[in-house]
Amino acid sequence: MITGEEFKPPGNYLNIVTKLYDYGIYANLETWKFDVEKKYQTMEEAVEIRKPNLACYTNVAEWAEEKLRQFYRSRMNPDGSYVFSIKGVACMIWWHV
């Protein structure tokens, strides 16, 4: 949203496991689901906490911060708070050397 580009996921853990297998490394894989709800008390709190994550993808200039504020403002609860739900699957890959 901030950069105006479509989100591209960083990759799939199966690509990593397959590449390791190609090199004769038989990796172990463990996955677990997560469902977390994070609540921010104010829009500014949400912006300040999420801004470092955004810095991984783009320069966080004033225009980017303002886009974040617009995003949170449009999704705020009546009391001024914002709830962010995160659902997904995490994984751990390991092998013996």
C-alpha positions, 0 to 999 in steps of 0.5 A: 500500500505504501509503495503502491506495489502489489505485495510479494511474499518473500518465498515459500519454505518448500523452496528452501527444503527442495533446494537443500534436498537437491544438494543432498541435505535432508532437512527436518521441518516443523510448522506451527500456526499462529493467530495473534491479535495486537491492539494499539491504543492510539493511531500514533502508537500503531504508526511508531511501532509499525514504522520500523517494519516498513523501513525494511521495504522503503524509505520511511519519509513523511509521505510514507508516515502519512500513508500509515496514518491514513491507513490506521485512521480508516480502520480505527475503532470508535474509541481511537484504538486499532486492532491488528490480527495476524494469522499464519504459519511459521516454520523451522528448518534444520539439518545435521551437518 
